[in-house]
Amino acid sequence: MNFLRSLFAPRQQFRSFALLDGQGRCRAFKHCPAAPVGDGWVEIQEIRLNWLHQVLPASARISPRCASSLVRPILAT
């Protein structure tokens, strides 16, 4: 029964991050549900090992997420 529940339970979405040094080179990758703590971490679309120790392509980055909710209140007229 637990197996069936696990099939339909919502799964936690993991995001991909790259640690960049001062020159923009990729030093590490991390796959986690929330942004890592510390400077130099940027969110990327996917992890590619050939980016390690290379300058991260601009197309790999994802624009920063907004801290505010996407749901906006309806304005009264």
C-alpha positions as CSV (number, residue, x, y, z in Angstrom):
1,M,0.0,0.0,0.0
2,N,2.9,2.4,0.8
3,F,4.2,1.7,-2.7
4,L,1.0,2.9,-4.3
5,R,1.0,6.0,-2.1
6,S,4.5,6.8,-3.2
7,L,3.6,6.6,-6.8
8,F,1.0,9.3,-6.5
9,A,2.5,11.5,-3.8
10,P,3.8,14.9,-5.0
11,R,7.6,14.8,-5.5
12,Q,9.9,17.5,-4.4
13,Q,11.3,19.4,-7.4
14,F,15.1,19.6,-7.4
15,R,16.9,22.5,-9.1
16,S,20.5,22.6,-10.5
17,F,23.1,25.1,-9.4
18,A,26.7,25.8,-10.3
19,L,29.3,27.5,-8.1
20,L,31.3,30.1,-10.1
21,D,34.6,31.6,-9.1
22,G,35.7,35.2,-9.6
23,Q,36.5,34.6,-13.3
24,G,33.1,32.9,-14.0
25,R,34.5,29.4,-14.2
26,C,32.4,26.6,-12.8
27,R,33.9,25.0,-9.7
28,A,31.1,22.7,-8.5
29,F,27.5,21.6,-9.1
30,K,24.7,21.0,-6.7
31,H,21.2,19.5,-7.3
32,C,18.9,20.4,-4.4
33,P,15.4,21.8,-3.7
34,A,16.5,25.2,-2.6
35,A,19.2,27.6,-3.5
36,P,22.5,26.9,-1.7
37,V,23.8,29.3,0.9
38,G,26.8,31.3,0.0
39,D,28.1,33.5,-2.7
40,G,28.8,32.4,-6.2
41,W,25.9,30.0,-6.7
42,V,23.8,30.5,-9.8
43,E,20.9,28.5,-11.0
44,I,21.4,26.6,-14.3
45,Q,19.1,24.6,-16.6
46,E,21.0,21.4,-16.4
47,I,24.3,20.0,-15.1
48,R,26.9,19.2,-17.8
49,L,30.2,17.8,-16.6
50,N,32.1,19.4,-19.5
51,W,31.4,22.8,-17.9
52,L,33.5,22.0,-14.9
53,H,36.6,24.2,-14.7
54,Q,35.3,26.1,-17.8
55,V,33.5,29.5,-18.2
56,L,29.8,28.8,-17.8
57,P,27.9,29.7,-21.0
58,A,25.4,32.5,-20.6
59,S,22.7,30.3,-22.1
60,A,23.0,27.8,-19.2
61,R,21.8,30.3,-16.6
62,I,18.2,30.7,-15.4
63,S,17.0,34.1,-14.5
64,P,16.7,34.6,-10.8
65,R,13.3,33.7,-9.3
66,C,11.2,36.4,-7.7
67,A,10.8,36.3,-4.0
68,S,7.2,37.5,-4.2
69,S,4.3,35.3,-5.1
70,L,3.2,35.0,-8.7
71,V,-0.4,35.4,-7.5
72,R,-1.5,39.0,-7.4
73,P,-4.5,40.3,-5.6
74,I,-7.4,41.6,-7.6
75,L,-7.7,45.3,-7.4
76,A,-11.1,46.8,-6.5
77,T,-12.4,49.4,-9.0
